[in-house]
């Protein structure tokens, strides 16, 4: 199973869009405080994800979301995410 996800940085309006085969591991990477660059960053959490049977489908959806990032993230914000 592959996932396309939208993650949001806590207390900021910064979104990360990507695809992965392991959502938990990806979230752990974002929140890894052992990395110097991440120590001062607020926590990141998944606000939306979609599951696909192939990596190609997940990549395609990632590109679609990235191409309409402003509209997609605005919709998430209006939904309270």
N, C-alpha and C positions, 0 to 999 in steps of 0.2 A: 504494500500500500504506500502511496506517495501523497504528500500533502502540499497544498499551496496555503500560505498563511500570511496574516497581517498581524504584526506585533506592535505594541505601543510602549513608548517609554513613559513610566509613571511621572506625573507632574509636568510633563512637557507634551507638546503637540508634535512629537516626532514618531513617524511610523516606519517600520521595516517590513518590506514585502519580499518573500522568497518562497522556495520550495525545498522540501526535505523528505527523507523517508523515516525520520524519527523526530517528532515534535518535541518530546521531552528533552532529548539531547540538544536540539537547537536552542531551546529556551535556556538550558543550563549554560550553553556557550555565551549567550547574551548576558547572563547574570553572573558569569564567572568573575569574582572579585579578586582572583589571584593575578589577573592581568592588570598591569599598571594603568592602561588606558581606560579600564572599566571601573576603577576604584571610586571615582567621583560621580559616576553615572547613576541616575536613579534606576530602580528596578524596571525590567521589561516584562510584559505579559502578553499573551496571545489574545487578541480581540476577535479574530475571525479565522476560520480555516475551512478548507474544502478537501475532501478525500478523492483520490483518483487511483485507478488500477495500473496506470503506467506513468513513468517519469515524463514522457513526452506530453501527456495531457496536463500534468502538473506545471510543466514549464510553459506550455501554451497559455494556461490560465494566469500564471504569474505575469507574463508579458501583457496580457489583456488588462490586468489590474494596474500594472505599472504605467501603461499607456493612458489610463484614465485615473491616475492616482489622486489628483485633486478632487475629482467628483466622488470617487470611492471613499476617500478619507473624510470628506465633508459629510457624506451619508452616515459614516460610522460615528462621527462627532454628534450629529443630530440625533442619533439613536442612543447617545449617552455612553459611547464606548471610547 
